[in-house]
Amino acid sequence: MYVWFTVGIEFGYIILVIIPNKVGLKSKL
């Protein structure tokens, strides 16, 4: 259970970091 909780945090962090970066790149283009 704790493992899934950690994976969820890492996955959420990746989404919060990568998606804004992709949006930022599209905005610059």
Secondary structure, 3 states (H helix, E strand, C coil): CHHHHHHHHHHHHHHHHHHHHHHHHHHHC
